[in-house]
Amino acid sequence: MFPKLDPLLHSELRLAVMSILAGVESADFTYLKTQTGATAGNLSVQLEKLTAADYITVEKGFKGRKPCTTCRITPAGLEAFNTYIQALQAYLPTAQK
């Protein structure tokens, strides 16, 4: 029997964001937008969903006079991401594990 996959992380864009944030201390909105190829509106919506689940934190501030939105993965988010990856590996053929 296959393990359940977290539906929140099963979205391509949310999974991409979590993959990026799992490997860095933080990332700003512009970087996430560039790396994922998402529109600003779609990325904003997906960040809100991840924030509501306590998978990431979002801090709004300024760099000089420019607004800056910085995202970080939370411990709960990192745990959910790792659990998702482990569950996903169960779907792979034995030779690829």
MMTF fields as JSON, N, C-alpha, C and O atoms, coordinates in Angstrom:
{
  "mmtfVersion": "1.0.0",
  "mmtfProducer": "UNKNOWN",
  "numBonds": 387,
  "numAtoms": 388,
  "numGroups": 97,
  "numChains": 1,
  "numModels": 1,
  "chainsPerModel": [1],
  "groupsPerChain": [97],
  "chainIdList": ["A"],
  "bondAtomList": [4, 2, 8, 6, 12, 10, 16, 14, 20, 18, 24, 22, 28, 26, 32, 30, 36, 34, 40, 38, 44, 42, 48, 46, 52, 50, 56, 54, 60, 58, 64, 62, 68, 66, 72, 70, 76, 74, 80, 78, 84, 82, 88, 86, 92, 90, 96, 94, 100, 98, 104, 102, 108, 106, 112, 110, 116, 114, 120, 118, 124, 122, 128, 126, 132, 130, 136, 134, 140, 138, 144, 142, 148, 146, 152, 150, 156, 154, 160, 158, 164, 162, 168, 166, 172, 170, 176, 174, 180, 178, 184, 182, 188, 186, 192, 190, 196, 194, 200, 198, 204, 202, 208, 206, 212, 210, 216, 214, 220, 218, 224, 222, 228, 226, 232, 230, 236, 234, 240, 238, 244, 242, 248, 246, 252, 250, 256, 254, 260, 258, 264, 262, 268, 266, 272, 270, 276, 274, 280, 278, 284, 282, 288, 286, 292, 290, 296, 294, 300, 298, 304, 302, 308, 306, 312, 310, 316, 314, 320, 318, 324, 322, 328, 326, 332, 330, 336, 334, 340, 338, 344, 342, 348, 346, 352, 350, 356, 354, 360, 358, 364, 362, 368, 366, 372, 370, 376, 374, 380, 378, 384, 382],
  "bondOrderList": [1, 1, 1, 1, 1, 1, 1, 1, 1, 1, 1, 1, 1, 1, 1, 1, 1, 1, 1, 1, 1, 1, 1, 1, 1, 1, 1, 1, 1, 1, 1, 1, 1, 1, 1, 1, 1, 1, 1, 1, 1, 1, 1, 1, 1, 1, 1, 1, 1, 1, 1, 1, 1, 1, 1, 1, 1, 1, 1, 1, 1, 1, 1, 1, 1, 1, 1, 1, 1, 1, 1, 1, 1, 1, 1, 1, 1, 1, 1, 1, 1, 1, 1, 1, 1, 1, 1, 1, 1, 1, 1, 1, 1, 1, 1, 1],
  "groupList": [{"groupName": "MET", "atomNameList": ["N", "CA", "C", "O"], "elementList": ["N", "C", "C", "O"], "formalChargeList": [0, 0, 0, 0], "bondAtomList": [1, 0, 2, 1, 3, 2], "bondOrderList": [1, 1, 2], "singleLetterCode": "M", "chemCompType": "L-PEPTIDE LINKING"}, {"groupName": "PHE", "atomNameList": ["N", "CA", "C", "O"], "elementList": ["N", "C", "C", "O"], "formalChargeList": [0, 0, 0, 0], "bondAtomList": [1, 0, 2, 1, 3, 2], "bondOrderList": [1, 1, 2], "singleLetterCode": "F", "chemCompType": "L-PEPTIDE LINKING"}, {"groupName": "PRO", "atomNameList": ["N", "CA", "C", "O"], "elementList": ["N", "C", "C", "O"], "formalChargeList": [0, 0, 0, 0], "bondAtomList": [1, 0, 2, 1, 3, 2], "bondOrderList": [1, 1, 2], "singleLetterCode": "P", "chemCompType": "L-PEPTIDE LINKING"}, {"groupName": "LYS", "atomNameList": ["N", "CA", "C", "O"], "elementList": ["N", "C", "C", "O"], "formalChargeList": [0, 0, 0, 0], "bondAtomList": [1, 0, 2, 1, 3, 2], "bondOrderList": [1, 1, 2], "singleLetterCode": "K", "chemCompType": "L-PEPTIDE LINKING"}, {"groupName": "LEU", "atomNameList": ["N", "CA", "C", "O"], "elementList": ["N", "C", "C", "O"], "formalChargeList": [0, 0, 0, 0], "bondAtomList": [1, 0, 2, 1, 3, 2], "bondOrderList": [1, 1, 2], "singleLetterCode": "L", "chemCompType": "L-PEPTIDE LINKING"}, {"groupName": "ASP", "atomNameList": ["N", "CA", "C", "O"], "elementList": ["N", "C", "C", "O"], "formalChargeList": [0, 0, 0, 0], "bondAtomList": [1, 0, 2, 1, 3, 2], "bondOrderList": [1, 1, 2], "singleLetterCode": "D", "chemCompType": "L-PEPTIDE LINKING"}, {"groupName": "HIS", "atomNameList": ["N", "CA", "C", "O"], "elementList": ["N", "C", "C", "O"], "formalChargeList": [0, 0, 0, 0], "bondAtomList": [1, 0, 2, 1, 3, 2], "bondOrderList": [1, 1, 2], "singleLetterCode": "H", "chemCompType": "L-PEPTIDE LINKING"}, {"groupName": "SER", "atomNameList": ["N", "CA", "C", "O"], "elementList": ["N", "C", "C", "O"], "formalChargeList": [0, 0, 0, 0], "bondAtomList": [1, 0, 2, 1, 3, 2], "bondOrderList": [1, 1, 2], "singleLetterCode": "S", "chemCompType": "L-PEPTIDE LINKING"}, {"groupName": "GLU", "atomNameList": ["N", "CA", "C", "O"], "elementList": ["N", "C", "C", "O"], "formalChargeList": [0, 0, 0, 0], "bondAtomList": [1, 0, 2, 1, 3, 2], "bondOrderList": [1, 1, 2], "singleLetterCode": "E", "chemCompType": "L-PEPTIDE LINKING"}, {"groupName": "ARG", "atomNameList": ["N", "CA", "C", "O"], "elementList": ["N", "C", "C", "O"], "formalChargeList": [0, 0, 0, 0], "bondAtomList": [1, 0, 2, 1, 3, 2], "bondOrderList": [1, 1, 2], "singleLetterCode": "R", "chemCompType": "L-PEPTIDE LINKING"}, {"groupName": "ALA", "atomNameList": ["N", "CA", "C", "O"], "elementList": ["N", "C", "C", "O"], "formalChargeList": [0, 0, 0, 0], "bondAtomList": [1, 0, 2, 1, 3, 2], "bondOrderList": [1, 1, 2], "singleLetterCode": "A", "chemCompType": "L-PEPTIDE LINKING"}, {"groupName": "VAL", "atomNameList": ["N", "CA", "C", "O"], "elementList": ["N", "C", "C", "O"], "formalChargeList": [0, 0, 0, 0], "bondAtomList": [1, 0, 2, 1, 3, 2], "bondOrderList": [1, 1, 2], "singleLetterCode": "V", "chemCompType": "L-PEPTIDE LINKING"}, {"groupName": "ILE", "atomNameList": ["N", "CA", "C", "O"], "elementList": ["N", "C", "C", "O"], "formalChargeList": [0, 0, 0, 0], "bondAtomList": [1, 0, 2, 1, 3, 2], "bondOrderList": [1, 1, 2], "singleLetterCode": "I", "chemCompType": "L-PEPTIDE LINKING"}, {"groupName": "GLY", "atomNameList": ["N", "CA", "C", "O"], "elementList": ["N", "C", "C", "O"], "formalChargeList": [0, 0, 0, 0], "bondAtomList": [1, 0, 2, 1, 3, 2], "bondOrderList": [1, 1, 2], "singleLetterCode": "G", "chemCompType": "PEPTIDE LINKING"}, {"groupName": "THR", "atomNameList": ["N", "CA", "C", "O"], "elementList": ["N", "C", "C", "O"], "formalChargeList": [0, 0, 0, 0], "bondAtomList": [1, 0, 2, 1, 3, 2], "bondOrderList": [1, 1, 2], "singleLetterCode": "T", "chemCompType": "L-PEPTIDE LINKING"}, {"groupName": "TYR", "atomNameList": ["N", "CA", "C", "O"], "elementList": ["N", "C", "C", "O"], "formalChargeList": [0, 0, 0, 0], "bondAtomList": [1, 0, 2, 1, 3, 2], "bondOrderList": [1, 1, 2], "singleLetterCode": "Y", "chemCompType": "L-PEPTIDE LINKING"}, {"groupName": "GLN", "atomNameList": ["N", "CA", "C", "O"], "elementList": ["N", "C", "C", "O"], "formalChargeList": [0, 0, 0, 0], "bondAtomList": [1, 0, 2, 1, 3, 2], "bondOrderList": [1, 1, 2], "singleLetterCode": "Q", "chemCompType": "L-PEPTIDE LINKING"}, {"groupName": "ASN", "atomNameList": ["N", "CA", "C", "O"], "elementList": ["N", "C", "C", "O"], "formalChargeList": [0, 0, 0, 0], "bondAtomList": [1, 0, 2, 1, 3, 2], "bondOrderList": [1, 1, 2], "singleLetterCode": "N", "chemCompType": "L-PEPTIDE LINKING"}, {"groupName": "CYS", "atomNameList": ["N", "CA", "C", "O"], "elementList": ["N", "C", "C", "O"], "formalChargeList": [0, 0, 0, 0], "bondAtomList": [1, 0, 2, 1, 3, 2], "bondOrderList": [1, 1, 2], "singleLetterCode": "C", "chemCompType": "L-PEPTIDE LINKING"}],
  "groupTypeList": [0, 1, 2, 3, 4, 5, 2, 4, 4, 6, 7, 8, 4, 9, 4, 10, 11, 0, 7, 12, 4, 10, 13, 11, 8, 7, 10, 5, 1, 14, 15, 4, 3, 14, 16, 14, 13, 10, 14, 10, 13, 17, 4, 7, 11, 16, 4, 8, 3, 4, 14, 10, 10, 5, 15, 12, 14, 11, 8, 3, 13, 1, 3, 13, 9, 3, 2, 18, 14, 14, 18, 9, 12, 14, 2, 10, 13, 4, 8, 10, 1, 17, 14, 15, 12, 16, 10, 4, 16, 10, 15, 4, 2, 14, 10, 16, 3],
  "groupIdList": [1, 2, 3, 4, 5, 6, 7, 8, 9, 10, 11, 12, 13, 14, 15, 16, 17, 18, 19, 20, 21, 22, 23, 24, 25, 26, 27, 28, 29, 30, 31, 32, 33, 34, 35, 36, 37, 38, 39, 40, 41, 42, 43, 44, 45, 46, 47, 48, 49, 50, 51, 52, 53, 54, 55, 56, 57, 58, 59, 60, 61, 62, 63, 64, 65, 66, 67, 68, 69, 70, 71, 72, 73, 74, 75, 76, 77, 78, 79, 80, 81, 82, 83, 84, 85, 86, 87, 88, 89, 90, 91, 92, 93, 94, 95, 96, 97],
  "secStructList": [7, 7, 7, 7, 7, 7, 6, 6, 6, 7, 1, 2, 2, 2, 2, 2, 2, 2, 2, 2, 2, 2, 6, 1, 1, 7, 3, 3, 2, 2, 2, 2, 2, 2, 2, 2, 6, 7, 7, 2, 2, 2, 2, 2, 2, 2, 2, 2, 2, 2, 2, 2, 6, 6, 1, 3, 3, 3, 3, 3, 3, 3, 3, 6, 6, 3, 3, 3, 3, 3, 3, 3, 3, 7, 2, 2, 2, 2, 2, 2, 2, 2, 2, 2, 2, 2, 2, 2, 2, 6, 6, 1, 7, 4, 4, 4, 7],
  "xCoordList": [0.845, 0.0, 0.893, 1.899, 0.51, 1.293, 0.908, -0.268, 1.886, 1.559, 0.85, 1.019, 0.053, -0.637, 0.373, 1.335, 0.14, 0.964, 0.233, -0.971, 0.954, 0.386, -0.167, 0.602, -1.488, -2.063, -1.581, -1.564, -1.194, -0.69, 0.642, 0.919, 1.453, 2.765, 2.708, 3.688, 1.589, 1.48, 1.278, 1.3, 1.084, 0.992, 2.399, 3.333, 2.543, 3.858, 4.537, 5.715, 3.818, 4.421, 4.757, 5.836, 3.843, 4.138, 5.31, 6.145, 5.376, 6.503, 7.812, 8.839, 7.78, 8.978, 9.444, 10.636, 8.512, 8.852, 9.468, 10.493, 8.845, 9.36, 10.731, 11.598, 10.936, 12.232, 13.323, 14.428, 13.014, 13.981, 14.263, 15.419, 13.193, 13.367, 14.026, 14.654, 13.891, 14.524, 16.047, 16.754, 16.55, 17.991, 18.67, 19.884, 17.905, 18.479, 17.948, 16.942, 18.629, 18.148, 16.875, 15.935, 16.849, 15.676, 15.781, 16.844, 14.658, 14.64, 13.634, 12.57, 13.973, 13.019, 12.041, 12.27, 10.964, 9.863, 10.35, 9.963, 11.19, 11.682, 12.473, 12.326, 13.303, 14.081, 13.147, 13.316, 12.174, 11.222, 10.45, 10.228, 10.049, 9.3, 10.155, 9.677, 11.41, 12.32, 12.597, 12.547, 12.886, 13.242, 12.076, 12.278, 10.873, 9.708, 9.034, 8.298, 9.282, 8.617, 7.157, 6.394, 6.764, 5.374, 5.071, 5.971, 3.796, 3.389, 3.38, 3.289, 3.474, 3.468, 2.173, 2.197, 1.05, -0.237, -0.351, -0.78, 0.027, -0.054, 0.901, 0.536, 2.117, 3.08, 2.56, 2.695, 1.97, 1.422, 0.364, 0.362, -0.527, -1.595, -1.009, -1.443, -0.017, 0.572, 1.372, 1.383, 2.04, 2.753, 1.78, 2.08, 0.618, -0.412, -0.866, -1.052, -1.049, -1.473, -0.406, -0.728, 0.86, 1.944, 2.087, 2.414, 1.846, 1.901, 0.77, 0.984, -0.42, -1.588, -1.372, -1.894, -0.61, -0.327, 0.864, 1.228, 1.471, 2.664, 3.859, 4.727, 3.907, 5.046, 6.135, 7.31, 5.751, 6.726, 6.324, 5.185, 7.284, 6.99, 7.306, 8.202, 6.561, 6.761, 6.942, 6.093, 8.042, 8.327, 8.385, 9.064, 7.666, 7.67, 8.474, 8.319, 9.322, 10.151, 10.65, 10.041, 11.763, 12.347, 13.837, 14.509, 14.347, 15.788, 16.017, 15.71, 16.554, 16.651, 15.245, 14.509, 14.875, 13.536, 12.587, 11.425, 13.098, 12.285, 11.655, 12.314, 10.379, 9.755, 10.419, 10.842, 10.501, 11.131, 10.326, 10.046, 9.96, 9.247, 10.201, 10.692, 10.46, 11.398, 10.654, 9.848, 10.928, 10.274, 11.295, 12.444, 10.844, 11.669, 10.811, 9.621, 11.424, 10.72, 10.719, 11.705, 9.634, 9.541, 9.972, 10.061, 10.239, 10.536, 9.398, 9.651, 8.162, 7.014, 7.004, 6.678, 7.355, 7.409, 8.504, 8.307, 9.661, 10.763, 10.403, 10.72, 9.746, 9.311, 8.284, 8.373, 7.32, 6.312, 6.958, 6.582, 7.917, 8.618, 9.384, 9.3, 10.123, 10.883, 9.962, 10.268, 8.844, 7.866, 7.294, 7.116, 7.01, 6.486, 7.484, 7.104, 8.751, 9.791, 9.925, 10.046, 9.902, 9.983, 8.784, 8.939, 7.597, 6.392, 6.489, 6.119, 6.976, 7.106, 8.08, 7.873, 9.12, 10.099, 9.473, 9.934, 8.435, 7.752, 7.058, 6.75, 6.814, 6.164, 7.157, 6.752, 8.442, 9.457, 9.757, 9.67, 10.109, 10.502, 11.711, 12.528, 11.812, 12.874, 14.263, 15.135, 14.476, 15.799, 16.199, 17.387, 15.242, 15.572, 15.702, 16.033, 15.464, 15.522, 16.938, 17.174],
  "yCoordList": [-1.182, 0.0, 1.249, 1.31, 2.219, 3.443, 4.436, 4.546, 5.162, 6.189, 7.376, 7.649, 8.07, 9.26, 10.377, 10.529, 11.144, 12.322, 13.556, 13.703, 14.427, 15.676, 16.485, 16.933, 16.679, 17.39, 18.835, 19.394, 19.434, 20.804, 20.862, 21.823, 19.836, 19.811, 19.171, 19.224, 18.575, 17.878, 18.838, 18.417, 20.105, 21.131, 21.436, 21.59, 21.52, 21.737, 23.008, 22.971, 24.109, 25.368, 25.344, 25.784, 24.836, 24.778, 23.844, 24.131, 22.73, 21.804, 22.471, 22.285, 23.237, 23.951, 24.957, 25.046, 25.704, 26.684, 25.98, 26.418, 24.895, 24.166, 23.567, 23.538, 23.093, 22.534, 23.594, 23.327, 24.776, 25.883, 26.251, 26.349, 26.455, 26.92, 25.879, 26.236, 24.595, 23.544, 23.607, 23.097, 24.227, 24.272, 25.586, 25.711, 26.568, 27.882, 28.394, 27.901, 29.377, 29.979, 30.771, 30.717, 31.513, 32.299, 32.633, 32.514, 33.049, 33.469, 34.591, 34.566, 35.582, 36.669, 36.325, 35.421, 37.068, 36.823, 36.83, 35.97, 37.788, 37.903, 36.668, 36.17, 36.175, 34.972, 33.778, 33.027, 33.604, 32.493, 32.601, 31.603, 33.81, 34.039, 33.662, 33.0, 34.08, 33.777, 32.28, 31.706, 31.657, 30.237, 29.337, 28.31, 29.714, 28.872, 29.211, 28.393, 30.415, 30.856, 31.207, 31.313, 31.386, 31.693, 33.169, 34.01, 33.464, 34.864, 35.363, 34.567, 36.655, 37.234, 36.883, 36.543, 36.967, 36.679, 35.235, 34.965, 34.3, 32.883, 32.547, 31.817, 33.075, 32.815, 33.343, 32.669, 34.529, 35.111, 34.207, 33.977, 33.7, 32.817, 31.546, 31.097, 30.972, 29.727, 29.952, 29.092, 31.095, 31.423, 31.589, 31.194, 32.169, 32.306, 30.947, 30.757, 29.999, 28.648, 27.966, 27.314, 28.112, 27.511, 28.184, 27.527, 29.476, 30.204, 29.762, 29.544, 29.631, 29.206, 27.822, 27.527, 26.968, 25.623, 25.613, 24.557, 26.767, 26.911, 26.172, 25.703, 26.067, 25.446, 26.47, 26.117, 27.74, 28.804, 30.041, 30.172, 30.933, 32.261, 33.267, 33.059, 34.352, 35.417, 36.718, 37.097, 37.389, 38.672, 39.747, 39.602, 40.821, 41.943, 43.077, 43.405, 43.659, 44.757, 45.559, 45.572, 46.22, 47.037, 46.776, 46.54, 46.823, 46.856, 48.238, 48.509, 49.096, 50.497, 51.06, 51.067, 51.527, 52.094, 51.132, 51.458, 49.942, 48.981, 47.963, 47.482, 47.633, 46.591, 45.241, 44.958, 44.418, 43.109, 42.106, 42.342, 40.996, 39.917, 38.733, 38.243, 38.278, 37.192, 35.989, 36.124, 34.814, 33.577, 32.638, 32.562, 31.918, 30.909, 29.68, 29.793, 28.515, 27.289, 27.155, 27.496, 26.669, 26.46, 25.027, 24.192, 24.736, 23.341, 22.392, 21.28, 22.825, 22.0, 21.815, 20.734, 22.852, 22.768, 21.834, 21.067, 21.897, 21.017, 19.564, 18.672, 19.332, 17.975, 17.474, 16.337, 18.313, 17.927, 17.657, 16.71, 18.477, 18.302, 16.975, 16.217, 16.7, 15.453, 14.238, 13.23, 14.327, 13.238, 13.024, 11.887, 14.11, 14.027, 13.326, 12.454, 13.7, 13.11, 11.612, 10.802, 11.249, 9.829, 9.058, 7.946, 9.637, 8.983, 8.843, 7.808, 9.862, 9.832, 8.737, 8.098, 8.528, 7.498, 6.106, 5.216, 5.914, 4.619, 4.309, 3.151, 5.331, 5.151, 4.746, 4.318, 4.882, 4.573, 3.075, 2.412, 2.553, 1.142, 0.898, 1.793, -0.298, -0.649, -0.329, 0.098, -0.529, -0.288, 1.185, 1.496, 2.093, 3.524, 4.101, 5.28, 3.345, 3.87, 3.989, 4.413],
  "zCoordList": [0.0, 0.0, 0.0, 0.707, -0.791, -0.9, 0.19, 0.536, 0.737, 1.738, 1.085, -0.104, 1.897, 1.395, 1.163, 1.915, 0.123, -0.159, 0.341, 0.129, 0.994, 1.514, 0.337, -0.514, 0.276, -0.866, -0.986, -2.082, 0.125, 0.077, -0.67, -1.387, -0.497, -1.147, -2.531, -3.274, -2.882, -4.153, -5.328, -6.485, -5.037, -6.077, -6.591, -5.805, -7.908, -8.514, -7.98, -7.627, -7.921, -7.486, -5.998, -5.601, -5.173, -3.737, -3.463, -2.605, -4.187, -4.023, -4.442, -3.79, -5.514, -5.963, -4.911, -4.617, -4.351, -3.307, -2.103, -1.58, -1.667, -0.505, -0.808, 0.066, -2.032, -2.411, -2.34, -1.867, -2.804, -2.742, -1.291, -0.879, -0.517, 0.864, 1.765, 2.762, 1.426, 2.227, 2.117, 2.987, 1.059, 0.838, 1.156, 0.997, 1.603, 1.902, 3.237, 3.748, 3.788, 5.035, 4.789, 5.583, 3.676, 3.305, 1.817, 1.208, 1.256, -0.143, -0.287, 0.332, -1.111, -1.303, -2.427, -3.231, -2.449, -3.382, -4.83, -5.622, -5.171, -6.544, -6.946, -8.062, -6.05, -6.329, -6.548, -7.509, -5.67, -5.813, -7.128, -7.814, -7.465, -8.709, -9.916, -10.837, -9.911, -11.019, -11.113, -12.2, -9.994, -9.988, -10.39, -11.038, -10.012, -10.293, -11.618, -12.17, -12.13, -13.344, -13.127, -14.087, -11.885, -11.542, -11.75, -11.768, -11.905, -11.918, -10.477, -9.542, -10.3, -8.953, -8.218, -7.035, -8.921, -8.289, -7.843, -6.721, -8.71, -8.361, -7.223, -6.301, -7.28, -6.217, -4.895, -3.874, -4.885, -3.656, -3.042, -1.832, -3.87, -3.387, -2.776, -1.716, -3.459, -2.958, -1.679, -0.798, -1.567, -0.326, 0.824, 1.951, 0.557, 1.596, 2.086, 3.288, 1.185, 1.573, 2.424, 3.417, 2.043, 2.817, 4.18, 5.168, 4.232, 5.502, 6.417, 7.609, 5.875, 6.671, 7.267, 8.342, 6.586, 7.082, 8.04, 8.557, 8.28, 9.111, 8.52, 9.256, 7.198, 6.527, 6.236, 6.139, 6.095, 5.86, 6.669, 7.117, 6.839, 7.376, 6.284, 5.465, 6.285, 5.309, 6.079, 6.885, 5.826, 6.464, 5.395, 4.378, 5.642, 4.696, 5.313, 6.49, 4.508, 4.975, 3.786, 2.717, 4.0, 2.942, 2.842, 3.846, 1.617, 1.347, 0.775, -0.386, 1.598, 1.193, 1.103, 2.09, -0.064, -0.246, -0.967, -1.211, -1.306, -2.044, -1.097, -0.175, -1.32, -0.502, -0.773, -1.894, 0.266, 0.15, 0.975, 2.151, 0.357, 1.038, 1.126, 0.11, 2.353, 2.584, 3.149, 4.07, 2.593, 3.013, 3.632, 3.197, 4.669, 5.335, 5.604, 5.898, 5.502, 5.848, 7.374, 8.027, 7.933, 9.378, 9.704, 8.805, 10.98, 11.339, 10.94, 10.476, 11.118, 10.711, 9.198, 8.706, 8.465, 7.015, 6.537, 5.595, 7.188, 6.817, 7.107, 6.32, 8.225, 8.56, 7.535, 7.073, 7.185, 6.199, 4.844, 4.154, 4.466, 3.193, 3.182, 2.216, 4.245, 4.327, 4.321, 3.684, 5.021, 5.04, 3.642, 3.206, 2.948, 1.585, 0.667, -0.115, 0.76, -0.083, 0.218, -0.701, 1.495, 1.865, 1.324, 0.82, 1.423, 0.908, -0.611, -1.165, -1.271, -2.725, -3.169, -4.202, -2.399, -2.734, -2.727, -3.442, -1.93, -1.874, -3.206, -3.489, -4.017, -5.311, -6.404, -7.485, -6.125, -7.129, -7.136, -6.102, -8.302, -8.349, -7.439, -7.225, -6.919, -5.971, -6.512, -5.756, -7.793, -8.388, -8.328, -8.415, -8.183, -8.182, -6.783, -6.65, -5.759, -4.385, -3.908, -2.777]
}
